Amino acid sequence: MNDLPGKEITPVKIIGRTKPELVTIGDNQIVPGGRWNNDTMADFVLQEGQKDWVSIGRLAKVGCGSNTIPNKKRVRSRLSQLFMTFRKRGEFLAVDYGGDHNSAMGVKVADIKKLEDRKNVEAKLERMRKRKEMTQQNYEQTMDLLDRMVREATG
């Protein structure tokens, strides 16, 4: 199969990529190489978004390297994956929609005790279901988990 004389074809062992870690440079945190990673960005939002909203521009700067319109678009396209990463961790991500064309403006860790955060989570779930970003079964499981967490929080 090899047409080149003297060249051997040897299989290359593929080693899994390591999870990129946040690096602090001055006052800013970034993901080296501008490689978005859901777990790393979930760690960042858990760290920064407990009480206040983290803007899409800030996520773009941390996760993609710069706060530009294409990077903001890239971040918005990954919010559903980030939401599901939060769900796997037993948390919920609140997404604030508004602005131009009802696009995402910011995210934070949802406080299930607050009605506004619950409505944001439910709106994100409904939006994901309508756009077929999650299965109906996954939607129902997530809604059940949300209802259970609300019952426990309001006890």
C-alpha positions in Angstrom: 0.0 0.0 0.0 2.9 2.3 0.6 4.1 3.8 -2.7 7.2 5.5 -1.3 10.2 3.3 -1.1 11.9 3.1 2.3 9.0 4.6 4.2 7.2 2.4 6.7 3.7 3.0 7.8 3.5 2.8 11.6 0.4 3.3 13.6 0.4 6.4 15.8 -0.7 5.9 19.4 -3.4 8.5 20.2 -3.2 9.9 23.6 -6.3 11.6 25.0 -6.1 15.4 25.5 -5.7 16.7 29.0 -8.3 19.1 30.4 -7.0 22.7 30.0 -6.7 24.5 33.2 -7.4 28.2 33.9 -4.2 30.3 34.0 -4.1 33.7 35.8 -2.3 36.5 34.0 -2.4 39.7 35.9 -6.0 40.1 37.0 -7.4 38.0 34.1 -8.0 34.3 33.9 -7.7 32.5 30.5 -7.7 29.1 29.0 -4.3 28.6 27.3 -4.5 28.4 23.6 -8.1 29.6 23.5 -9.4 26.0 23.6 -13.0 26.0 25.0 -13.6 23.2 27.4 -17.0 22.6 29.1 -15.5 21.3 32.4 -13.0 24.1 32.7 -15.6 26.8 31.8 -18.1 25.2 34.3 -15.4 25.5 37.0 -14.9 29.2 36.0 -18.7 29.9 36.2 -19.0 28.1 39.5 -16.1 30.2 40.8 -17.3 33.6 39.4 -21.0 33.2 38.9 -22.3 32.3 42.4 -23.8 35.7 43.1 -23.5 37.8 40.0 -23.9 37.3 36.2 -20.9 36.5 34.1 -21.3 38.2 30.8 -20.9 36.4 27.5 -18.1 38.8 26.6 -16.2 37.7 29.7 -16.8 34.0 28.9 -15.5 34.7 25.4 -12.3 36.3 26.8 -11.6 33.5 29.2 -12.6 30.5 27.0 -11.7 31.7 23.6 -9.0 34.3 24.1 -10.7 37.5 23.2 -14.0 39.3 23.5 -15.0 39.5 19.8 -18.3 39.0 18.0 -17.3 35.7 16.5 -16.1 34.4 19.9 -19.3 35.5 21.6 -21.2 33.6 18.9 -19.0 30.6 19.6 -19.7 30.9 23.4 -23.5 31.2 22.8 -23.4 28.0 20.6 -21.8 26.1 23.5 -24.2 27.2 26.3 -26.4 24.1 25.9 -23.4 21.9 26.4 -22.3 24.0 29.4 -25.9 23.7 30.8 -25.7 19.9 30.5 -22.2 19.9 32.2 -23.8 21.7 35.1 -26.7 19.2 35.2 -24.2 16.3 35.4 -22.7 18.0 38.4 -26.1 18.4 40.1 -26.2 22.2 39.5 -28.2 24.3 37.1 -27.0 27.2 34.9 -29.2 30.3 34.6 -29.0 32.0 31.3 -30.1 35.6 30.8 -31.7 36.2 27.4 -32.4 39.6 26.0 -30.7 42.2 23.9 -30.4 41.9 20.1 -32.5 39.0 18.7 -33.1 37.7 22.3 -29.6 36.3 22.5 -27.8 35.2 25.7 -26.3 38.1 27.6 -24.9 36.3 30.7 -24.9 33.2 32.8 -24.7 32.4 36.5 -25.1 29.5 38.8 -28.9 29.2 39.4 -30.1 29.6 43.0 -33.2 27.3 42.9 -34.7 29.1 45.9 -35.1 32.2 43.8 -38.2 32.3 41.5 -36.3 34.3 38.8 -33.5 31.8 38.5 -36.0 28.9 38.4 -37.8 30.6 35.5 -34.5 31.1 33.7 -33.6 27.4 34.0 -37.1 26.4 32.9 -36.9 28.8 29.9 -33.5 27.4 28.9 -34.8 23.8 29.2 -37.8 24.6 27.0 -35.5 26.4 24.5 -33.2 23.3 24.3 -36.2 21.0 23.9 -37.7 23.1 21.1 -34.3 23.2 19.3 -33.8 19.5 19.8 -30.6 20.0 21.7 -31.9 17.4 24.2 -34.1 14.4 23.9 -37.7 14.4 25.3 -36.6 11.7 27.9 -33.6 13.9 29.0 -35.9 16.9 29.2 -38.3 15.0 31.5 -35.5 13.7 33.7 -34.1 17.2 34.0 -37.5 18.7 34.8 -38.0 16.0 37.5 -34.6 16.8 39.0 -35.4 20.5 39.0 -38.8 19.8 40.7 -37.1 17.6 43.3 -34.5 20.3 44.0 -37.2 23.0 44.3 -39.2 20.8 46.8 -36.0 20.2 48.9 -35.0 23.9 48.8 -38.5 25.2 49.8 -39.1 22.1 52.1 
